[in-house]
Amino acid sequence: MDDLMSVVDWSRAQFALTAMYHWLFVPLTLGISVIVAIMETIYFRTRSERWLAITKFWMTLFGVNFAIGVATGIILEFEFGTNWSNYSWFVGDIFGAPLAIEGILAFFMESTFIAVMFFGWKKVSPAFHLTATWLTALGATLSAMWILIANAWMQYPVGMEFDPDQMRNVMVSFFDVVLSPVAIHKFFHTVLSGWVLASVFVIGVSCWFLLKKRNSDMAMRSIKVAGWVGLFGLLITLWTGDGSAVDVARVQPMKLAAMEGLNHGKCGQEIIAFGILNPSWSPESQEDEFLVKIAIPKGLSLLANHDINSFVPGISDLVDGIELTQTGDTVHTVSYADRIAIGRTAHEALRAYDTASLAGDSQAMDSAAAVLKANYKYFGYGYLDSPQEAIPPVGVTFYAFHLMVTFGGYLLLFLAAMLLFAYKMPQMLSRPWVLWIGMLSIAAVYICSECGWMTAEFGRQPWIIESIMPTKAAISSISTSTVVITFSLFALVFTGLLIAEVGIMLRQISKGSKTNYELLKD
């Protein structure tokens, strides 16, 4: 058992490492492709040589980032076969469909038109080149969409049923998978947050040009385009974040409780604006969850249910299967101990079905299948040894969520201020402290982006498929040493790729600073 858990932990660590590195590149690709397309559209309409040069400069940085992102993304998908083969077998018919569409349609589309973007300037007409640039941006977005649909299905498994003959889940409704509200909110929230990240990146680099007093006109134009893209993206991100919070409260209430460090909920639940968790606290203890906290009254009830007096369950409430009505009455739901018992009943029914199938007893097969279907909702709980296993890491989830929200609020003010300065107060963009804030905001937006993914993925632990399959049941039959070796190799390779990208980008930015855009025709 110890070796099993070691393999699970190292496999999770390896996947987290790959995902975190991959997510350094993806949002920049998603956002900067749109910014480049807008800049080329302006060039197409004005035929300004300055806009052409600006477009090519940012397009070069997009190309560097795209290449590194592809390398990490391919490895990420391969890990489902190498480290998580039980998972791939169990839901391959469902999970594999959006990934296949992503590879066949979106990625090939993206890869085809990116060649025209970089090498077709003098080989195709300006209109065709502009079309190729927009199609590259669309391809990147569609690629993200199918991957996010697959991820959303893991968080909210719909459109499927378990086939005991195959011992696996099969898809019964493709549209339920694709049009799941969790998938829709996740798509817009994630992709538009990529627009925000890329916009802050462009503004930060432009601030460096202004600080060095080089190509100020190019920097100001870039800030204006990126500022509008980023502000629009952030407003949509906030709107879809509200929808995602409602989804989490409905289908992953334990994640919401961990995000807020909430042990016992109540009607009209407050939301934590700032808090420091008590390191000695546990759901079983009688200690307070927080050493320090600043809360907004009834905020969590409003966020989760759009009702300021609604009940929001905490960790212990969910484990014990307790809810409260607005009149203060206690309602008993399915406790986690009961869910474990139900899950084990489903496991026993599946074994009984397999035994009856081998014996050719159709009546016993039908009886076992009926029991399995009735109890399958909590199938994954049957793998757990105790209810406490179903509690995610509260500390990581809580701090990641609140850092994301804090930096998100900062970025809203930052983007609005940069647009105001660019249009109405340009003198502010000559002050070094403003420009340094612009450059340092690149780090802030990356922290915000990574914390968003950490909230989504740490908060749903221990599930690889919510309530259906925990991570410890999803791994491949491999040794711990094998995973440790590949983890170490990936860490070295990914770190090398990141260093290479940063180095190449810095050289390209320095090279761009030596080009005098002001001499070009407008």
C-alpha positions in Angstrom: 0.0 0.0 0.0 2.9 2.4 0.8 4.4 1.8 -2.6 1.0 2.3 -4.2 0.6 5.7 -2.5 4.1 6.6 -3.4 3.4 6.0 -7.1 0.2 8.0 -6.8 1.9 10.9 -5.2 4.8 11.0 -7.6 2.5 10.6 -10.6 0.4 13.5 -9.4 3.5 15.6 -8.8 4.8 14.8 -12.3 1.4 15.7 -13.9 1.2 18.9 -11.8 4.8 19.8 -12.8 4.0 19.4 -16.5 0.7 21.2 -16.3 2.1 24.2 -14.4 5.0 24.6 -16.9 2.6 24.2 -19.8 0.3 26.8 -18.3 3.1 29.3 -18.4 2.9 29.3 -22.2 -0.7 28.6 -23.1 -2.4 31.8 -21.9 0.2 34.0 -23.6 -0.4 32.1 -26.8 -4.2 32.5 -26.5 -4.1 36.2 -25.8 -1.2 37.5 -27.9 -2.5 35.8 -31.0 -5.7 37.9 -30.7 -3.6 41.1 -30.0 -1.4 40.4 -33.1 -4.5 39.8 -35.2 -6.0 43.1 -34.1 -2.8 44.9 -34.9 -2.6 43.4 -38.3 -6.2 44.4 -38.9 -5.2 48.0 -38.2 -2.3 47.7 -40.6 -4.6 46.2 -43.3 -7.0 49.1 -43.0 -4.3 51.9 -42.8 -1.4 50.3 -44.7 0.8 52.0 -42.1 4.4 50.7 -42.1 4.6 51.4 -38.4 1.6 49.1 -37.7 3.2 46.4 -39.9 6.5 46.6 -38.0 4.6 46.5 -34.6 2.6 43.5 -35.8 5.7 41.6 -36.8 7.5 42.4 -33.6 4.7 41.0 -31.4 4.2 38.1 -33.8 7.8 37.0 -33.3 7.3 36.8 -29.5 4.1 34.9 -30.2 6.0 32.4 -32.3 8.7 31.7 -29.7 6.1 31.1 -27.0 3.9 28.9 -29.3 6.8 26.5 -30.1 7.6 25.9 -26.4 3.9 25.5 -25.5 3.5 22.8 -28.1 6.4 20.8 -26.6 5.0 20.8 -23.1 1.4 20.2 -24.3 2.3 17.0 -26.2 4.1 15.5 -23.1 1.1 16.4 -21.0 -1.3 14.4 -23.1 1.1 11.4 -23.3 1.1 11.2 -19.5 -2.5 10.0 -19.6 -1.2 6.8 -21.2 2.1 6.4 -19.3 1.0 7.4 -15.8 -2.8 7.2 -15.8 -3.6 4.2 -18.0 -6.4 2.9 -15.7 -8.1 6.2 -16.0 -7.6 6.2 -19.8 -9.2 2.8 -20.0 -12.0 3.6 -17.6 -13.2 6.7 -19.5 -11.2 6.6 -22.8 -14.4 6.6 -24.9 -15.5 9.9 -23.4 -12.3 11.7 -22.4 -10.5 10.8 -25.6 -13.2 12.3 -27.9 -12.5 16.0 -27.3 -8.8 15.4 -27.2 -9.0 13.7 -30.6 -11.0 16.6 -32.0 -8.5 19.0 -30.6 -5.6 17.2 -32.4 -7.3 16.5 -35.7 -9.2 19.8 -36.1 -8.0 22.6 -33.9 -4.2 21.9 -33.7 -3.8 21.1 -37.4 -5.7 24.3 -38.2 -3.5 26.3 -35.9 -0.3 24.7 -37.2 -1.3 25.2 -40.9 -2.1 28.9 -40.7 0.8 29.8 -38.4 3.1 28.9 -41.3 1.3 31.5 -43.5 1.5 34.0 -40.7 5.3 33.8 -40.5 6.4 32.9 -44.0 3.6 34.2 -46.2 4.0 38.0 -46.0 5.3 38.2 -49.6 3.7 35.0 -50.9 0.0 35.7 -50.4 -2.2 38.7 -50.6 -2.6 41.0 -47.5 -6.2 39.9 -47.1 -5.3 36.2 -47.1 -2.5 36.8 -44.7 -4.8 38.6 -42.3 -7.3 35.8 -42.6 -4.5 33.3 -41.8 -3.6 35.3 -38.7 -7.2 35.4 -37.4 -7.6 31.6 -38.2 -4.4 30.9 -36.2 -5.9 32.8 -33.2 -9.2 30.9 -33.7 -7.3 27.6 -33.9 -5.5 28.3 -30.7 -8.9 29.1 -29.0 -10.6 26.0 -30.4 -7.6 23.9 -29.3 -8.0 25.3 -25.7 -11.8 24.8 -25.9 -11.6 21.0 -26.5 -9.0 20.5 -23.8 -11.1 22.5 -21.4 -14.2 20.5 -22.3 -12.3 17.4 -21.3 -11.1 18.9 -18.1 -14.6 20.2 -17.2 -16.0 16.6 -17.8 -13.5 15.3 -15.2 -14.9 17.9 -12.7 -18.6 17.2 -13.7 -19.0 13.9 -15.5 -22.1 13.9 -17.6 -23.3 12.4 -20.8 -22.1 8.9 -19.9 -23.1 5.6 -18.4 -21.2 2.6 -17.1 -21.1 -0.5 -19.2 -20.5 -3.6 -17.0 -19.7 -5.8 -20.0 -16.8 -3.6 -20.9 -16.0 -2.6 -17.3 -15.7 1.0 -18.5 -17.8 4.2 -19.0 -19.2 5.0 -22.5 -20.5 8.2 -23.9 -24.3 8.4 -24.4 -24.6 12.1 -25.2 -21.8 14.0 -26.9 -23.7 17.3 -26.6 -24.2 16.9 -22.8 -20.4 16.7 -22.5 -19.7 19.6 -24.8 -22.5 21.9 -23.6 -22.1 21.2 -19.9 -22.5 24.5 -18.0 -19.2 23.8 -16.2 -17.5 23.4 -19.6 -19.0 26.6 -21.0 -18.0 28.7 -17.9 -14.5 27.1 -17.8 -13.9 27.8 -21.5 -14.7 31.5 -21.3 -13.1 32.0 -17.9 -9.9 30.4 -18.9 -9.5 31.7 -22.5 -10.4 35.3 -21.6 -8.0 35.1 -18.7 -5.4 34.3 -21.3 -6.3 37.6 -23.0 -5.6 39.4 -19.7 -2.3 37.8 -19.3 -1.1 38.6 -22.8 -2.3 42.1 -22.5 -0.4 42.7 -19.3 2.7 41.1 -20.9 2.4 43.5 -23.9 1.9 46.5 -21.6 4.8 45.4 -19.4 7.2 45.1 -22.3 6.0 48.4 -23.7 6.7 50.0 -20.4 10.3 48.8 -20.7 10.5 50.6 -24.1 9.2 53.8 -22.5 11.6 53.5 -19.5 14.5 53.2 -22.0 13.0 56.0 -24.1 13.1 53.8 -27.2 10.2 53.5 -29.7 7.8 55.4 -27.6 5.2 55.6 -30.3 5.2 51.8 -30.8 4.9 51.4 -27.0 2.0 53.8 -26.7 0.1 52.1 -29.6 0.7 48.7 -28.1 -0.5 49.8 -24.7 -3.7 51.1 -26.2 -4.5 47.9 -28.1 -3.5 45.6 -25.3 -5.3 47.7 -22.7 -8.7 47.3 -24.4 -8.2 43.6 -25.1 -7.1 43.0 -21.5 -9.9 45.1 -19.9 -12.6 43.4 -22.0 -11.1 40.0 -21.3 -11.0 40.7 -17.5 -14.6 41.8 -17.4 -15.7 38.6 -19.1 -13.4 36.6 -16.9 -15.0 38.1 -13.8 -18.5 37.5 -15.1 -17.8 33.8 -16.0 -16.0 33.5 -12.6 -19.3 34.2 -11.0 -20.9 31.5 -13.1 -18.1 29.1 -12.2 -18.6 29.8 -8.5 -22.3 28.8 -8.8 -21.2 25.6 -10.7 -18.7 24.7 -8.0 -21.3 25.3 -5.2 -23.7 23.0 -7.1 -21.5 20.1 -8.3 -18.3 20.4 -6.1 -19.4 21.8 -2.8 -16.3 20.4 -1.0 -14.1 22.4 -3.3 -16.0 25.6 -2.4 -15.6 24.8 1.3 -11.9 24.3 0.9 -11.6 27.6 -1.2 -13.1 29.4 1.8 -11.5 27.4 4.6 -15.1 26.8 5.8 -15.6 24.0 8.3 -19.2 24.7 9.5 -21.5 26.7 7.2 -24.6 28.6 8.0 -27.4 30.5 6.3 -26.2 33.9 5.1 -22.6 32.7 5.1 -19.8 35.3 5.1 -17.0 35.3 2.6 -13.4 35.7 3.6 -11.8 38.8 2.1 -8.5 38.2 3.9 -7.5 35.4 6.2 -4.6 33.4 7.7 -5.5 29.8 8.3 -4.7 28.2 11.7 -2.0 25.7 10.9 -3.1 23.4 13.7 -6.7 23.3 12.6 -8.3 20.2 11.2 -12.0 19.3 10.5 -12.0 17.1 13.6 -10.6 19.8 15.9 -12.6 22.3 17.9 -10.2 25.1 17.1 -11.1 28.1 14.9 -10.2 27.8 11.2 -8.4 31.2 11.2 -5.8 33.0 13.2 -6.9 36.3 11.5 -9.7 37.0 9.1 -11.6 39.9 7.5 -15.0 38.8 6.2 -17.8 40.3 4.2 -21.2 39.4 5.7 -23.4 37.0 3.6 -20.9 37.3 0.7 -20.4 33.6 0.2 -24.1 32.8 0.1 -24.5 35.5 -2.5 -21.6 34.3 -4.6 -22.5 30.6 -4.4 -26.3 30.7 -4.7 -27.1 34.3 -5.6 -29.2 34.3 -2.4 -27.8 36.2 0.6 -29.7 34.0 3.1 -29.0 30.6 1.6 -27.1 27.9 3.4 -23.5 27.1 2.3 -22.2 23.8 3.7 -18.7 23.6 5.2 -16.3 20.7 5.2 -17.7 18.9 8.3 -21.3 19.6 7.2 -20.6 17.8 3.9 -18.7 14.9 5.6 -21.6 14.5 8.1 -24.3 15.0 5.5 -26.0 18.0 7.2 -27.7 21.0 5.7 -29.7 23.8 7.3 -32.9 25.4 6.0 -33.3 29.2 6.3 -35.6 28.6 9.2 -32.8 26.8 11.1 -34.1 23.2 10.6 -31.5 20.5 10.1 -31.8 18.4 6.9 -29.8 15.2 6.7 -28.3 14.3 3.3 -25.9 11.5 2.2 -22.9 11.6 4.5 -19.5 10.6 3.3 -19.5 7.5 5.4 -22.8 6.5 3.7 -21.3 7.3 0.3 -18.4 5.0 1.0 -20.8 2.2 1.9 -22.9 2.9 -1.3 -19.7 2.9 -3.4 -18.6 -0.4 -2.0 -22.1 -1.8 -2.7 -21.6 -0.8 -6.3 -18.2 -2.5 -6.4 -19.7 -5.7 -5.0 -22.4 -5.6 -7.6 -19.8 -5.2 -10.3 -17.9 -8.2 -9.1 -21.2 -10.1 -8.9 -22.0 -9.2 -12.5 -18.6 -10.3 -13.6 -19.0 -13.7 -11.8 -22.5 -14.2 -13.2 -21.2 -13.3 -16.7 -18.5 -15.9 -16.5 -21.2 -18.5 -15.4 -23.6 -17.4 -18.1 -26.3 -16.6 -15.5 -28.3 -13.9 -17.2 -30.8 -13.5 -14.4 -28.0 -12.8 -11.9 -26.4 -10.5 -14.4 -29.6 -8.4 -14.6 -30.0 -8.3 -10.9 -26.3 -7.2 -10.3 -26.6 -4.6 -13.1 -29.6 -3.1 -11.5 -27.9 -2.8 -8.1 -24.8 -1.3 -9.8 -26.8 1.3 -11.7 -28.7 2.3 -8.5 -25.5 2.9 -6.6 -23.1 4.0 -9.3 -23.4 7.7 -8.4 -20.9 7.2 -5.5 -18.8 4.5 -7.2 -15.6 6.3 -6.5 -16.2 6.6 -2.8 -15.9 2.8 -2.6 -12.1 3.2 -3.1 -11.7 5.4 -0.1 -10.7 4.1 3.4 -12.3 7.0 5.3 -14.4 10.1 4.8 -11.3 12.3 5.5 -9.7 11.1 2.3 -12.3 13.0 0.3 -11.2 16.4 1.8 -8.9 18.3 -0.5 -5.7 20.1 0.7 -7.4 23.1 2.3 -4.4 25.4 2.8 -3.2 25.3 -0.8 -6.8 25.6 -2.2 -7.6 28.5 0.1 -4.5 30.6 -0.5 -4.5 29.9 -4.2 -8.1 31.0 -4.6 -7.6 34.2 -2.5 -4.4 35.1 -4.3 -6.2 34.7 -7.6 -9.0 37.0 -6.5 -6.6 39.6 -5.0 -4.4 39.8 -8.1 -7.5 39.8 -10.3 -8.8 42.9 -8.5 -5.4 44.5 -8.9 -5.3 43.8 -12.6 -8.7 45.4 -13.1 -7.3 48.6 -11.6 -4.0 48.3 -13.5 -5.6 47.9 -16.9 -8.1 50.7 -16.4 -5.3 53.0 -15.2 -3.0 52.2 -18.1 -5.8 53.0 -20.6 -6.5 56.2 -18.7 -2.8 57.2 -18.9 -2.4 56.3 -22.5 -5.4 58.3 -23.7 -5.8 61.2 -21.2 -2.7 61.4 -19.1 0.3 60.4 -21.2 2.7 62.2 -19.0 2.1 59.5 -16.4 3.8 57.0 -18.7 7.0 58.9 -18.5 7.3 58.4 -14.7 9.7 55.6 -13.8 7.6 54.3 -10.9 4.6 53.8 -13.2 6.7 52.0 -15.7 8.2 49.7 -13.1 4.7 48.8 -11.9 3.8 48.0 -15.5 6.8 45.7 -15.8 6.3 44.0 -12.4 2.6 43.4 -13.2 3.8 40.7 -15.6 4.8 38.6 -12.6 1.4 39.5 -10.9 -0.7 38.3 -13.8 1.3 35.0 -14.1 0.8 34.4 -10.3 -2.9 35.1 -10.8 -3.1 32.7 -13.7 -1.2 29.8 -12.0 -3.3 30.2 -8.8 -6.5 29.8 -10.8 -5.4 26.4 -12.1 -4.1 25.4 -8.6 -7.6 26.3 -7.2 -9.3 24.2 -9.9 -7.1 21.2 -9.6 -6.1 21.0 -5.9 -9.6 21.8 -4.9 -11.1 18.7 -6.6 -8.7 16.2 -5.0 -8.8 13.3 -4.4 -10.8 12.9 -7.5 -9.6 12.4 -11.0 -13.3 12.1 -12.0 -15.6 13.7 -9.5 -17.2 11.1 -7.2 -16.4 8.3 -9.8 -12.7 7.7 -9.6 -10.0 8.8 -7.1 -6.5 9.3 -8.3 -5.2 6.2 -6.5 -7.5 4.1 -8.7 -6.4 5.7 -11.9 -2.6 5.2 -12.1 -0.6 2.8 -14.3 1.1 -0.3 -13.0 4.6 1.2 -12.8 7.2 1.5 -10.1 7.9 4.6 -8.0 11.5 4.7 -9.3 10.3 5.0 -12.9 8.1 8.0 -12.1 10.8 9.6 -10.0 13.3 9.4 -12.9 10.8 10.8 -15.5 9.8 13.5 -13.0 13.4 14.6 -12.6 14.1 14.5 -16.4 10.9 16.5 -17.1 11.9 19.1 -14.4 15.3 19.6 -16.0 13.9 19.7 -19.6 11.0 22.1 -18.8 13.3 24.4 -16.8 15.7 24.4 -19.7 12.9 25.2 -22.1 11.6 28.0 -19.9 15.1 29.5 -19.6 15.5 29.2 -23.4 12.2 31.0 -24.0 12.9 33.8 -21.6 16.4 34.3 -23.1 15.1 34.3 -26.7 12.3 36.7 -25.9 14.7 39.1 -24.1 17.0 39.0 -27.2 14.0 39.7 -29.5 12.8 42.5 -27.3 16.3 44.0 -27.2 16.5 43.7 -31.0 13.2 45.4 -31.4 14.4 48.3 -29.2 17.1 49.0 -31.8 14.6 49.5 -34.6 13.5 53.1 -35.0 9.8 52.7 -35.7 9.4 56.5 -35.7 11.2 56.6 -39.1 8.6 54.4 -40.8 5.7 55.9 -42.7 2.4 56.2 -40.9 
